[in-house]
Structures are given as structure tokens and as C-alpha cells.
Amino acid sequence: MATLGIAITPSKSPLEYVKIAQLCETMGVEYIWVADEIPSSPYRDPFVTMTILALNTKKVKLGTDITNPYTRHLAHIAAAMLSIDEISNGRAVIGLGPGGSLTLQPLGIRLWDKPLLTVREAVNLLGRLVNGEIVNHDSSPMKMVRVQMFRKSKIPIYLAARGEGMLSLAGEIADGVLPTSPIKLLRNQVNLIKESARKAGRDISKIDIANTIPLSVSMNENQAREAIKPEITYMITNLPKSWLVQLDMSENEQEIVRKALFKGGIIEAQKKIKDKMVDALGIVGTPKTCAQKFREMMNAGATQVVLSSPFGPDLKEAFNLIKDDVIPRLK
């Protein structure tokens, strides 16, 4: 069975996620991934959230999902993650990527400035920083003059990757990959990662492929489908054109959702979401159905299944179903 992770987007007080994190530990969840959407509202700082969770959990690993080298200096990322690693007794994980519209656009940063080169350099420099080396670098946005951290640790670095270039880069240099892929497309993405790892002389079994996908589980499938539609709506609007055909969707269908979102907000836009969109982009339905989707993801090459919101129409019921009825079906 693959490792289980949970992804949270901290739109509430960090204290409100403590019980969820503690419940995750009782379920056997091994990773909690915390989104970095700063400075967009209503999102809270991921490092503060992870600090609170670190102080209130014992085993679960805590990672950024994802932070980036454009809005946060690498020295600040390294210092924050080494601090979290210190108070959590070695449970910190760094999820890194080029960032997105919620993080870059409010700060006037162009999407994207040499993302492959920047991320490649960032992984190298960040790895050296957390390893305790003295680091110098003379190009923006990562300039450093004799920077050295207060301690060193072996913190894994995962790369967020969707396009071929970033997937190949992840296979070449990262400890893990966060592809955020629909199940139907995952196998091809995993193959790209594997091929790149092979060319770099790496052991693919040591690269954790942690695929994030929204979940909505309930004994009432119709309610589960309605609960996940807001998440699917936002995903549809941001899908690469190259994915649409592979997922049996059209650019026209995507544009209909985008226009509805712009004119009427999420309430109107989710009315345009079709069942085929839900099935392509999420894991939804009864525990039996969800367990089957988990298996499909693992068979496609995921070594870690990362579940993201809404989890279900009723949060407490959803976590109980995952613990008592989904996970046992996978053993």
C-alpha cells in the first residue's frame, strides 16, 4: 500500500487544524502538506501553521505544498524549515515549485521567469543551506553572500511538477515529486519521471511520487459529488489545454466554466460542472468506489496518495469513513 498524505489549504486559524492533524495520526497518515498561498486572502502563513501542528503531533511529517523561490528568499525558507525540523524532531519536508497566480501576481511578479532554471538552482542552493554549507550566489531572486544556517539536517526536497520539463527535472534532482495529476494522466507523468531518473543514474524506488487529488467520500454519492464541485470548478479553469482532450473535455467546456465563475462566482460556476469532470479530476463516492480509485492511482505509479479538500460533505464523517472503511479495503 502507498503512503497516505493529507493536503490542507490554511484558510482558517492554524489552531483549527490541530484536531485534524491529530486525527490524521490515528489514521496512519504519514504526511501533512500545507499550502503556501501568501499573500492572497484568506490564507494563513504555512510555516506558522506547520509550527502549530509540529507542537501538537508526534509522528506525521510536515511539508510545504508548495513554497517558491520568487516570493520567499531561499535563506528564509531554509531557516523556517530547519526551525520546524528542530521542534518536530526531524519531521520537516520541503515542497518547492515555481509558484502560482495567488502567490506571484499580487506581488507584481511575472508568471514565470525562467522557471526550470530558477527551480533547478533553488533545489541545489536550498539543499546546500539545509546541509549547513556556506552559500554564495550572485543572481536574483536568490542572491546570497556567505549565508550559513544555524544547524544542518537532511530535509527532503520535493518538486511540484506538471509539465514535461519540470517532471523531468524532478526525476533528475528531487527527493520526491508532487505532480497533482488526474489519475488517467498519472502513468505517463510517472514514466517521464522514471526516464529522467534513469538517465541521471538514480534509483527510482528512492523517489517518492506523492500525487495530490481532491477527495469527497460519503455513503451518499450524490452528496459527495455536490461537495466536491467547488474544488473541481477551480481545477477546470486552470487545466492545461493539452490535458483537456486526454480527459475527454473541450476548450469550450472549460471556457463555459470560466465565464460562469467570472460572472456569477463559484455558486453559478459549479452548476456547469459535469459528472465526467468530477470523475476525471477527483476521487468521489462511497468508500468502496474511493478505495478502487486509490488502487488505480497506486497502480499508475503513485507511492504516496495525497488527499485534498473537501474530503466529503461532512468532514468528521469523511475522516471516519477513510479510517474505518477506505483504508481497510486497501490492505
DODOTOR-394585 format. One record per residue (C-alpha): residue in one letter; x negated, z negated, y negated. Coordinates in pm, 1 decimal. Layout:
<'A', <X, Z, Y>>
...
! end
This chain:
<'M', <0.0, 0.0, 0.0>>
<'A', <-117.6, 80.3, -352.0>>
<'T', <-190.2, -189.3, -605.9>>
<'L', <106.3, -278.1, -828.9>>
<'G', <86.8, -293.1, -1208.1>>
<'I', <333.2, -354.8, -1489.3>>
<'A', <311.8, -192.7, -1834.3>>
<'I', <460.5, -366.7, -2136.5>>
<'T', <502.4, -244.6, -2492.1>>
<'P', <486.9, -563.5, -2701.7>>
<'S', <780.6, -517.3, -2938.4>>
<'K', <860.6, -890.3, -2931.9>>
<'S', <668.4, -1211.7, -2985.4>>
<'P', <379.3, -1239.6, -2737.2>>
<'L', <530.2, -1569.3, -2622.1>>
<'E', <833.3, -1383.7, -2486.2>>
<'Y', <616.3, -1204.7, -2229.8>>
<'V', <473.4, -1520.4, -2074.5>>
<'K', <754.8, -1570.0, -1823.2>>
<'I', <743.0, -1202.2, -1726.9>>
<'A', <368.9, -1227.1, -1664.6>>
<'Q', <409.1, -1542.8, -1458.4>>
<'L', <686.9, -1382.3, -1254.6>>
<'C', <463.7, -1079.5, -1200.6>>
<'E', <200.2, -1302.7, -1043.1>>
<'T', <452.6, -1441.5, -793.9>>
<'M', <547.2, -1081.3, -703.6>>
<'G', <192.2, -981.9, -624.0>>
<'V', <145.6, -769.4, -936.3>>
<'E', <-229.5, -733.9, -992.5>>
<'Y', <-239.9, -568.4, -1336.2>>
<'I', <-50.6, -608.5, -1662.2>>
<'W', <-114.3, -325.7, -1907.0>>
<'V', <-36.1, -392.7, -2274.4>>
<'A', <28.1, -101.5, -2511.5>>
<'D', <-160.8, -66.5, -2839.3>>
<'E', <78.9, 94.8, -3088.7>>
<'I', <-63.1, -70.3, -3402.6>>
<'P', <13.0, -21.4, -3692.3>>
<'S', <363.0, 104.0, -3604.1>>
<'S', <655.6, -138.0, -3619.2>>
<'P', <784.9, -341.4, -3435.9>>
<'Y', <478.8, -359.6, -3212.3>>
<'R', <257.7, -667.9, -3187.3>>
<'D', <-117.7, -671.4, -3150.8>>
<'P', <-219.3, -610.1, -2787.3>>
<'F', <-525.2, -834.3, -2797.5>>
<'V', <-322.2, -1130.5, -2923.1>>
<'T', <-61.2, -1059.9, -2655.4>>
<'M', <-326.4, -1043.3, -2382.9>>
<'T', <-481.4, -1367.0, -2508.5>>
<'I', <-148.2, -1548.0, -2475.8>>
<'L', <-97.2, -1402.4, -2128.0>>
<'A', <-452.4, -1489.9, -2023.2>>
<'L', <-394.2, -1853.6, -2114.9>>
<'N', <-70.4, -1867.4, -1916.1>>
<'T', <-167.5, -1682.1, -1596.8>>
<'K', <-429.8, -1728.7, -1327.7>>
<'K', <-482.6, -1409.7, -1128.8>>
<'V', <-338.0, -1098.5, -1290.2>>
<'K', <-577.1, -858.0, -1462.9>>
<'L', <-502.7, -773.5, -1826.6>>
<'G', <-568.9, -432.6, -1978.4>>
<'T', <-505.5, -227.8, -2291.3>>
<'D', <-274.5, 67.3, -2234.0>>
<'I', <-428.1, 217.7, -2437.5>>
<'T', <-654.8, 144.1, -2732.0>>
<'N', <-858.8, 412.2, -2907.6>>
<'P', <-1187.3, 466.1, -3095.5>>
<'Y', <-1022.6, 617.7, -3405.8>>
<'T', <-819.6, 321.3, -3531.3>>
<'R', <-1029.3, 42.9, -3377.3>>
<'H', <-1406.0, 25.9, -3400.0>>
<'L', <-1572.6, 2.4, -3060.5>>
<'A', <-1755.8, -315.3, -3160.6>>
<'H', <-1421.1, -479.8, -3237.1>>
<'I', <-1274.1, -360.8, -2906.2>>
<'A', <-1576.9, -490.9, -2717.5>>
<'A', <-1569.0, -829.2, -2891.0>>
<'A', <-1194.8, -870.0, -2832.8>>
<'M', <-1210.1, -771.2, -2466.9>>
<'L', <-1517.2, -983.9, -2394.7>>
<'S', <-1335.1, -1278.3, -2552.5>>
<'I', <-1028.6, -1216.6, -2335.7>>
<'D', <-1254.4, -1171.2, -2033.9>>
<'E', <-1417.7, -1505.5, -2111.6>>
<'I', <-1096.7, -1708.5, -2140.5>>
<'S', <-940.1, -1536.0, -1837.5>>
<'N', <-1240.2, -1584.7, -1609.0>>
<'G', <-1317.5, -1216.3, -1570.9>>
<'R', <-972.2, -1055.9, -1571.4>>
<'A', <-1007.5, -811.9, -1863.7>>
<'V', <-975.1, -434.8, -1824.2>>
<'I', <-1016.7, -173.4, -2096.9>>
<'G', <-774.5, 118.1, -2111.9>>
<'L', <-909.4, 375.8, -2357.8>>
<'G', <-789.2, 710.7, -2484.3>>
<'P', <-764.1, 934.9, -2791.0>>
<'G', <-456.6, 756.5, -2928.9>>
<'G', <-118.7, 899.2, -3024.7>>
<'S', <109.8, 962.7, -3318.6>>
<'L', <222.6, 599.5, -3351.2>>
<'T', <-134.4, 478.2, -3396.6>>
<'L', <-304.5, 765.4, -3578.6>>
<'Q', <-50.8, 919.9, -3815.9>>
<'P', <36.3, 603.0, -4015.4>>
<'L', <-334.0, 572.8, -4099.1>>
<'G', <-368.3, 936.0, -4203.3>>
<'I', <-583.6, 1024.6, -3902.5>>
<'R', <-555.1, 1378.6, -3768.8>>
<'L', <-438.1, 1438.5, -3412.0>>
<'W', <-709.6, 1481.8, -3278.0>>
<'D', <-1066.4, 1508.6, -3398.8>>
<'K', <-1287.1, 1625.7, -3109.5>>
<'P', <-1106.4, 1403.5, -2855.6>>
<'L', <-1314.1, 1491.4, -2548.6>>
<'L', <-1647.0, 1438.7, -2722.5>>
<'T', <-1525.2, 1125.6, -2901.0>>
<'V', <-1383.7, 966.3, -2586.6>>
<'R', <-1693.1, 1056.4, -2384.1>>
<'E', <-1916.0, 887.8, -2643.1>>
<'A', <-1676.6, 593.4, -2669.2>>
<'V', <-1687.8, 521.6, -2295.2>>
<'N', <-2066.8, 530.8, -2296.5>>
<'L', <-2102.9, 311.7, -2605.0>>
<'L', <-1831.9, 67.0, -2502.9>>
<'G', <-1988.5, 30.9, -2160.1>>
<'R', <-2323.7, -48.0, -2318.9>>
<'L', <-2167.4, -300.1, -2557.6>>
<'V', <-1988.3, -499.7, -2288.4>>
<'N', <-2307.2, -486.6, -2082.7>>
<'G', <-2485.8, -677.3, -2357.8>>
<'E', <-2712.3, -397.2, -2481.2>>
<'I', <-2824.9, -349.9, -2842.0>>
<'V', <-2640.5, -38.5, -2957.7>>
<'N', <-2716.5, 208.6, -3236.7>>
<'H', <-2500.1, 511.1, -3313.6>>
<'D', <-2506.6, 726.3, -3624.7>>
<'S', <-2185.7, 931.7, -3618.0>>
<'S', <-1830.1, 846.7, -3723.0>>
<'P', <-1596.9, 692.3, -3626.9>>
<'M', <-1829.7, 478.3, -3416.0>>
<'K', <-2130.4, 406.2, -3637.6>>
<'M', <-2333.1, 103.7, -3529.5>>
<'V', <-2665.7, -47.1, -3635.2>>
<'R', <-2821.7, -281.4, -3381.8>>
<'V', <-2488.0, -418.9, -3261.0>>
<'Q', <-2503.3, -664.7, -2973.0>>
<'M', <-2219.7, -869.6, -2826.4>>
<'F', <-2222.8, -1246.5, -2768.3>>
<'R', <-2207.5, -1207.7, -2389.5>>
<'K', <-2203.6, -941.2, -2122.2>>
<'S', <-1959.1, -868.0, -1842.8>>
<'K', <-1865.1, -590.7, -1602.0>>
<'I', <-1534.2, -491.5, -1760.3>>
<'P', <-1385.6, -176.6, -1600.6>>
<'I', <-1304.9, 110.3, -1837.2>>
<'Y', <-1001.1, 326.6, -1757.9>>
<'L', <-925.0, 653.9, -1934.7>>
<'A', <-578.0, 770.5, -2033.5>>
<'A', <-562.8, 1138.1, -1936.9>>
<'R', <-301.6, 1413.4, -1910.8>>
<'G', <-475.2, 1742.1, -1992.6>>
<'E', <-727.6, 1911.7, -1765.7>>
<'G', <-1022.9, 1830.5, -1990.8>>
<'M', <-951.8, 1459.3, -2012.1>>
<'L', <-865.9, 1435.0, -1641.2>>
<'S', <-1198.1, 1597.0, -1554.5>>
<'L', <-1380.6, 1365.6, -1794.1>>
<'A', <-1214.4, 1064.9, -1632.0>>
<'G', <-1326.5, 1175.7, -1287.9>>
<'E', <-1679.3, 1211.9, -1418.4>>
<'I', <-1727.8, 883.2, -1606.1>>
<'A', <-1437.0, 636.2, -1582.5>>
<'D', <-1378.9, 339.3, -1352.4>>
<'G', <-1010.5, 425.0, -1344.3>>
<'V', <-757.8, 676.2, -1475.4>>
<'L', <-420.3, 624.4, -1645.8>>
<'P', <-257.1, 967.8, -1607.3>>
<'T', <108.1, 879.0, -1688.9>>
<'S', <221.6, 1168.5, -1473.2>>
<'P', <558.5, 1268.6, -1328.2>>
<'I', <538.7, 1234.3, -950.8>>
<'K', <579.9, 1610.1, -898.2>>
<'L', <265.5, 1683.9, -1103.6>>
<'L', <51.9, 1393.3, -990.7>>
<'R', <-111.0, 1555.8, -688.5>>
<'N', <-258.0, 1837.3, -899.5>>
<'Q', <-387.9, 1586.0, -1152.6>>
<'V', <-545.1, 1375.6, -879.1>>
<'N', <-712.6, 1687.4, -739.2>>
<'L', <-868.0, 1757.8, -1080.3>>
<'I', <-999.2, 1401.6, -1095.9>>
<'K', <-1137.6, 1424.5, -742.1>>
<'E', <-1309.3, 1757.7, -803.4>>
<'S', <-1474.2, 1629.3, -1119.1>>
<'A', <-1585.1, 1311.6, -942.4>>
<'R', <-1729.0, 1518.2, -657.1>>
<'K', <-1929.0, 1735.5, -896.9>>
<'A', <-2063.6, 1420.7, -1064.2>>
<'G', <-2169.0, 1280.4, -726.3>>
<'R', <-1921.8, 994.1, -746.2>>
<'D', <-1723.5, 821.4, -471.6>>
<'I', <-1356.3, 894.7, -548.4>>
<'S', <-1249.5, 588.7, -349.8>>
<'K', <-1404.2, 374.9, -623.4>>
<'I', <-1192.3, 535.2, -898.6>>
<'D', <-856.1, 363.0, -944.3>>
<'I', <-579.9, 612.9, -1023.7>>
<'A', <-320.8, 397.2, -1198.7>>
<'N', <-16.2, 611.3, -1267.4>>
<'T', <245.5, 474.8, -1506.4>>
<'I', <611.0, 567.1, -1467.5>>
<'P', <934.3, 415.6, -1606.7>>
<'L', <1148.7, 225.7, -1357.4>>
<'S', <1516.4, 138.8, -1354.5>>
<'V', <1630.7, -35.1, -1038.1>>
<'S', <1978.6, -172.2, -971.1>>
<'M', <2232.3, -194.5, -692.8>>
<'N', <2447.4, 19.3, -925.1>>
<'E', <2278.7, 359.3, -953.8>>
<'N', <2491.8, 477.7, -1246.5>>
<'Q', <2394.9, 172.6, -1449.5>>
<'A', <2031.5, 225.7, -1356.6>>
<'R', <2048.2, 583.4, -1482.9>>
<'E', <2206.9, 485.0, -1813.0>>
<'A', <1947.6, 212.5, -1869.1>>
<'I', <1652.1, 449.5, -1837.1>>
<'K', <1785.9, 727.9, -2061.2>>
<'P', <1633.3, 599.9, -2389.1>>
<'E', <1287.3, 598.0, -2230.8>>
<'I', <1338.5, 943.8, -2079.5>>
<'T', <1454.8, 1072.5, -2418.9>>
<'Y', <1126.8, 984.2, -2586.4>>
<'M', <929.4, 1124.3, -2293.5>>
<'I', <1113.3, 1458.5, -2307.2>>
<'T', <1032.6, 1507.9, -2675.4>>
<'N', <658.7, 1469.9, -2609.9>>
<'L', <621.4, 1669.7, -2287.6>>
<'P', <356.0, 1944.4, -2294.9>>
<'K', <508.4, 2291.1, -2270.0>>
<'S', <302.6, 2359.5, -1959.6>>
<'W', <483.7, 2075.4, -1782.2>>
<'L', <837.2, 2188.8, -1863.7>>
<'V', <851.7, 2483.2, -1623.4>>
<'Q', <691.2, 2282.5, -1344.1>>
<'L', <958.4, 2015.1, -1391.4>>
<'D', <1248.2, 2265.8, -1396.4>>
<'M', <1309.5, 2218.2, -1768.1>>
<'S', <1316.2, 2465.0, -2055.4>>
<'E', <1182.5, 2457.4, -2409.6>>
<'N', <1542.4, 2498.9, -2525.0>>
<'E', <1647.9, 2182.4, -2340.8>>
<'Q', <1356.3, 1996.4, -2495.9>>
<'E', <1448.2, 2121.3, -2843.7>>
<'I', <1811.0, 2012.7, -2798.7>>
<'V', <1694.1, 1657.4, -2727.4>>
<'R', <1450.5, 1664.1, -3021.3>>
<'K', <1716.7, 1780.9, -3267.0>>
<'A', <1966.4, 1522.7, -3141.3>>
<'L', <1705.1, 1249.4, -3181.8>>
<'F', <1623.4, 1361.4, -3537.0>>
<'K', <1985.8, 1395.4, -3647.4>>
<'G', <2162.4, 1117.2, -3459.1>>
<'G', <1895.2, 881.4, -3334.2>>
<'I', <1845.5, 756.7, -2981.6>>
<'I', <2217.1, 695.3, -2917.1>>
<'E', <2304.3, 1061.3, -2968.9>>
<'A', <1987.9, 1199.8, -2814.4>>
<'Q', <2027.2, 1020.6, -2482.7>>
<'K', <2363.8, 1191.1, -2439.8>>
<'K', <2166.1, 1512.9, -2394.4>>
<'I', <1962.3, 1374.6, -2105.6>>
<'K', <2046.1, 1536.3, -1771.8>>
<'D', <2012.9, 1382.9, -1427.0>>
<'K', <1733.9, 1626.9, -1339.1>>
<'M', <1531.6, 1492.9, -1634.4>>
<'V', <1577.5, 1134.8, -1520.4>>
<'D', <1479.1, 1222.2, -1164.1>>
<'A', <1172.4, 1419.2, -1274.7>>
<'L', <1029.4, 1160.8, -1513.1>>
<'G', <1132.8, 820.7, -1379.0>>
<'I', <1193.8, 608.6, -1073.5>>
<'V', <1561.6, 523.0, -1077.7>>
<'G', <1833.1, 399.7, -843.4>>
<'T', <1879.5, 145.5, -567.9>>
<'P', <1586.2, -44.8, -412.8>>
<'K', <1585.4, 197.0, -117.9>>
<'T', <1563.3, 500.6, -345.6>>
<'C', <1295.7, 341.6, -563.6>>
<'A', <1084.7, 245.4, -262.3>>
<'Q', <1092.4, 607.5, -146.2>>
<'K', <972.1, 722.1, -490.0>>
<'F', <691.8, 465.1, -472.2>>
<'R', <582.1, 618.5, -141.4>>
<'E', <588.5, 967.6, -290.2>>
<'M', <362.9, 854.3, -573.7>>
<'M', <118.3, 689.5, -335.6>>
<'N', <118.5, 996.5, -110.3>>
<'A', <34.9, 1206.9, -417.4>>
<'G', <-278.1, 1000.5, -472.2>>
<'A', <-190.5, 702.0, -689.3>>
<'T', <-393.8, 396.0, -591.6>>
<'Q', <-207.3, 183.2, -843.8>>
<'V', <163.6, 219.3, -924.0>>
<'V', <223.9, 101.2, -1280.6>>
<'L', <587.6, 38.9, -1366.7>>
<'S', <709.5, 50.2, -1725.7>>
<'S', <1032.2, -37.4, -1905.5>>
<'P', <1326.3, -62.5, -1887.0>>
<'F', <1277.1, -185.9, -1524.2>>
<'G', <1657.7, -198.4, -1488.9>>
<'P', <1988.1, -258.3, -1668.9>>
<'D', <1935.0, -632.1, -1616.7>>
<'L', <1572.5, -743.8, -1648.7>>
<'K', <1599.4, -1056.4, -1432.6>>
<'E', <1789.7, -875.2, -1158.1>>
<'A', <1540.4, -587.3, -1169.4>>
<'F', <1236.9, -808.4, -1112.5>>
<'N', <1414.9, -992.5, -832.4>>
<'L', <1502.0, -660.5, -666.6>>
<'I', <1142.6, -539.7, -697.9>>
<'K', <1016.5, -861.6, -541.4>>
<'D', <1276.1, -905.3, -267.8>>
<'D', <1393.8, -553.8, -181.9>>
<'V', <1148.9, -288.1, -303.7>>
<'I', <805.3, -429.9, -220.4>>
<'P', <905.8, -542.2, 133.2>>
<'R', <1011.2, -181.7, 210.7>>
<'L', <657.2, -64.3, 137.3>>
<'K', <481.0, -293.8, 384.6>>
! end
